[in-house]
Amino acid sequence: MFNILGAIVSGLVVGILARWLYPGPVAMDWVQTILLGIGGSLFAGLIVTRGAAGFNRAGCLASILGAMALIAIGRWLLAA
């Protein structure tokens, strides 16, 4: 149960930071922001961490960059 709550809270934090750092407006509600943060963490985790467990600053930065990449991919797909 705490793993799910932790994923939601960290997804919210990562999603908010990604939306704040992404250039231009990003129109999303809270649920989409949480899903963006969780997706960015998973995306970055698959590429960068390679199975490293625990909290580290590089993983947090990679999660934010992963979420920003998902924003860019989503905008690119909607524009096409």
Secondary structure as UniProt FT lines:
FT   HELIX           2..21
FT   HELIX           30..44
FT   HELIX           45..49
FT   TURN            50..51
FT   HELIX           57..79
//
